[in-house]
Amino acid sequence: MSAPLLRVAGLRKDFGSRRLLDIEHLDIEAGGAYVLTGANGSGKTTLMRILAGLEPAQVRAFEFGGAPVALAPYPEALRRAIVYVHQQPYVFHTSLRHNIEYGLRCRSVPAAERARRVAAAIAWAGLGGRVATPPAKMSGGEKQRAALARARALQPELLLLDEPTASLDRDGRAQTLALLAQLRDERRSVLVACHDQEVITLEGFRRLHLEDGRIAPQSG
């Protein structure tokens, strides 16, 4: 049996005298789609930020792709492999095309490959008619889809999405739910933190629940 894409053991995170996270074991399978649930303040965002290298924590063992990884300092290779999309993702004050291309330029992706990936990401997100549109003229749902397209264009091995349907109107939520289903169908490795019942009940997503700092698999 192959090793999980991500394996974490003995993850602890304290805030003062409070232990927010006390996770003994967490596995994410390659190509697996997961939904992370939990009450407000349960540590969902903190856990995702730790996995993405945006926040420190005590971790007894961390493996990625079957190999052990030291997280201090967080390796650049892991930053490229794991991409985190914030609940309210920042969209640059330029065109949609430049927003999606930005990360590819930072990674020195050749121009022809950049163009191919940007075009594919825009088409995937259903934003073909908004290529030259600045963020100020985009709806909340369009900005969220732009952020998803930008992350997908980077071709990460693991995609972490924090409340991707929060604060969206009905149409924006429906369009974002459709993209989440596509990520599942594409066998992308994805972990979605959310309260949205429509996300939680998406077919093919395995559920993980965070409570009292511990995480346990739920039926799904």
C-alpha positions as CSV (number, residue, x, y, z in Angstrom):
1,M,0.0,0.0,0.0
2,S,1.4,3.4,-1.0
3,A,2.1,6.1,1.6
4,P,-0.3,9.0,2.0
5,L,0.6,12.2,0.2
6,L,0.6,14.0,3.6
7,R,1.1,12.4,6.9
8,V,1.3,14.4,10.2
9,A,1.9,13.0,13.7
10,G,1.9,14.7,17.0
11,L,0.9,18.2,15.9
12,R,0.5,20.6,18.9
13,K,-0.4,24.3,18.8
14,D,-0.7,26.5,22.0
15,F,-2.0,30.0,22.4
16,G,-0.8,31.1,25.8
17,S,-2.0,28.5,28.3
18,R,-4.6,27.1,25.9
19,R,-3.9,24.1,23.6
20,L,-5.8,24.8,20.5
21,L,-4.6,21.8,18.5
22,D,-3.6,18.4,19.8
23,I,-3.7,16.2,16.7
24,E,-2.1,12.8,17.1
25,H,-2.5,11.7,13.5
26,L,-3.7,13.1,10.1
27,D,-3.3,11.5,6.7
28,I,-4.3,13.0,3.3
29,E,-4.3,10.6,0.5
30,A,-3.0,11.6,-3.0
31,G,-6.0,12.4,-5.2
32,G,-8.3,12.6,-2.1
33,A,-10.9,15.3,-1.6
34,Y,-11.6,16.2,2.1
35,V,-13.8,18.6,4.0
36,L,-12.6,19.9,7.4
37,T,-15.4,20.9,9.7
38,G,-15.5,22.3,13.3
39,A,-17.0,25.2,15.3
40,N,-15.7,28.8,15.0
41,G,-12.5,29.0,16.9
42,S,-11.8,25.2,16.7
43,G,-8.6,25.8,14.8
44,K,-9.5,24.9,11.2
45,T,-7.7,27.9,9.7
46,T,-4.8,27.6,12.1
47,L,-4.3,23.9,11.1
48,M,-4.3,24.8,7.4
49,R,-1.9,27.7,7.9
50,I,0.4,25.3,9.7
51,L,0.3,22.8,6.9
52,A,1.0,25.6,4.4
53,G,4.0,26.9,6.4
54,L,2.3,30.2,7.4
55,E,2.3,29.5,11.1
56,P,4.7,27.5,13.4
57,A,3.7,24.6,15.5
58,Q,5.2,21.6,17.4
59,V,5.1,18.6,15.1
60,R,6.6,15.3,16.0
61,A,6.7,13.9,12.4
62,F,5.8,15.4,9.0
63,E,5.9,13.4,5.8
64,F,5.1,14.5,2.3
65,G,5.2,12.2,-0.7
66,G,6.4,9.4,1.6
67,A,9.5,11.3,2.7
68,P,10.1,12.9,6.1
69,V,10.3,16.7,6.1
70,A,11.7,19.1,8.6
71,L,9.4,22.1,9.0
72,A,11.9,24.6,10.6
73,P,12.5,26.3,8.4
74,Y,9.6,25.4,6.1
75,P,11.1,24.1,2.8
76,E,10.7,26.1,-0.4
77,A,9.8,22.8,-2.2
78,L,6.9,22.3,0.2
79,R,5.7,25.9,-0.4
80,R,5.5,25.0,-4.1
81,A,3.8,21.7,-3.4
82,I,1.1,23.0,-1.0
83,V,-0.9,26.0,-1.9
84,Y,-3.3,27.7,0.5
85,V,-6.2,29.9,-0.6
86,H,-7.4,32.3,2.1
87,Q,-11.1,32.8,3.0
88,Q,-10.9,36.3,1.6
89,P,-8.1,35.9,-1.1
90,Y,-6.2,38.9,-2.1
91,V,-6.7,39.9,-5.7
92,F,-4.2,42.3,-7.3
93,H,-5.4,45.6,-8.7
94,T,-4.7,44.5,-12.3
95,S,-6.4,42.3,-14.9
96,L,-7.6,38.8,-14.2
97,R,-5.0,37.5,-16.6
98,H,-2.1,39.2,-14.7
99,N,-3.6,37.9,-11.4
100,I,-3.4,34.3,-12.5
101,E,0.0,34.7,-14.2
102,Y,1.6,36.3,-11.1
103,G,2.5,33.1,-9.3
104,L,3.8,31.5,-12.5
105,R,6.1,34.4,-13.1
106,C,7.4,34.1,-9.5
107,R,8.2,30.5,-10.2
108,S,10.0,31.3,-13.5
109,V,7.6,29.3,-15.6
110,P,8.5,29.9,-19.3
111,A,6.3,32.3,-21.2
112,A,4.7,29.8,-23.5
113,E,3.8,27.5,-20.6
114,R,2.5,30.4,-18.6
115,A,0.2,31.4,-21.4
116,R,-1.1,27.8,-21.7
117,R,-1.7,27.5,-18.0
118,V,-3.4,30.9,-17.7
119,A,-5.7,30.2,-20.6
120,A,-6.6,26.8,-19.2
121,A,-7.3,28.2,-15.7
122,I,-9.5,31.0,-17.0
123,A,-11.5,28.6,-19.1
124,W,-11.8,26.1,-16.2
125,A,-13.1,28.9,-13.9
126,G,-15.6,30.1,-16.5
127,L,-14.1,33.6,-16.6
128,G,-13.3,33.8,-20.3
129,G,-15.3,37.0,-20.6
130,R,-13.5,38.7,-17.8
131,V,-9.9,38.4,-18.9
132,A,-9.1,42.1,-18.9
133,T,-11.4,43.0,-15.9
134,P,-9.9,44.7,-12.9
135,P,-10.9,43.3,-9.4
136,A,-13.0,46.4,-8.6
137,K,-15.4,45.4,-11.3
138,M,-15.6,41.7,-10.3
139,S,-18.2,40.2,-8.1
140,G,-17.3,38.3,-4.9
141,G,-17.9,35.0,-6.7
142,E,-15.7,36.0,-9.6
143,K,-12.9,37.0,-7.3
144,Q,-13.2,33.6,-5.5
145,R,-13.1,31.8,-8.8
146,A,-10.1,33.9,-9.9
147,A,-8.3,32.9,-6.7
148,L,-9.1,29.2,-7.3
149,A,-7.9,29.5,-11.0
150,R,-4.7,31.2,-9.8
151,A,-4.0,28.4,-7.4
152,R,-4.9,25.6,-9.8
153,A,-2.6,27.1,-12.4
154,L,0.3,26.5,-10.1
155,Q,-0.4,22.8,-10.3
156,P,0.1,22.1,-6.5
157,E,0.2,18.6,-5.2
158,L,-2.1,19.7,-2.3
159,L,-4.6,22.5,-2.4
160,L,-5.9,24.0,0.9
161,L,-9.1,26.1,0.6
162,D,-10.4,28.1,3.6
163,E,-14.1,28.7,3.5
164,P,-14.3,29.1,-0.3
165,T,-18.1,29.8,-0.3
166,A,-18.2,32.2,2.6
167,S,-20.0,35.5,2.0
168,L,-20.9,34.6,-1.6
169,D,-24.4,35.1,-3.0
170,R,-26.4,32.1,-4.4
171,D,-25.0,32.2,-7.9
172,G,-21.4,32.6,-6.6
173,R,-21.8,29.7,-4.2
174,A,-23.2,27.5,-6.9
175,Q,-20.4,28.3,-9.3
176,T,-17.7,27.7,-6.6
177,L,-19.4,24.4,-5.6
178,A,-19.2,23.3,-9.2
179,L,-15.4,24.0,-9.3
180,L,-14.9,22.1,-6.1
181,A,-16.7,19.1,-7.7
182,Q,-14.4,19.5,-10.7
183,L,-11.3,19.4,-8.5
184,R,-12.7,16.2,-7.0
185,D,-13.3,14.7,-10.4
186,E,-9.8,15.7,-11.6
187,R,-8.4,13.7,-8.6
188,R,-6.7,16.8,-7.2
189,S,-5.7,16.5,-3.6
190,V,-7.8,19.1,-1.8
191,L,-8.7,19.9,1.8
192,V,-11.6,22.4,2.2
193,A,-12.3,24.0,5.6
194,C,-15.9,25.1,5.8
195,H,-19.3,25.4,7.6
196,D,-21.2,25.3,4.4
197,Q,-23.5,22.3,4.4
198,E,-23.6,22.2,0.6
199,V,-19.8,21.7,0.6
200,I,-19.9,19.3,3.6
201,T,-22.3,17.0,1.7
202,L,-20.6,17.2,-1.7
203,E,-20.4,13.6,-3.0
204,G,-16.9,12.1,-3.0
205,F,-15.5,14.4,-0.2
206,R,-14.3,12.6,2.9
207,R,-15.2,14.4,6.1
208,L,-12.8,15.3,8.9
209,H,-14.1,17.0,12.1
210,L,-12.1,19.1,14.5
211,E,-13.2,19.3,18.1
212,D,-11.4,19.9,21.3
213,G,-8.2,20.2,19.3
214,R,-8.4,16.7,17.9
215,I,-9.4,15.5,14.5
216,A,-11.4,12.4,13.7
217,P,-12.8,11.0,10.4
218,Q,-16.5,11.2,9.9
219,S,-18.7,9.1,7.7
220,G,-18.8,10.2,4.1
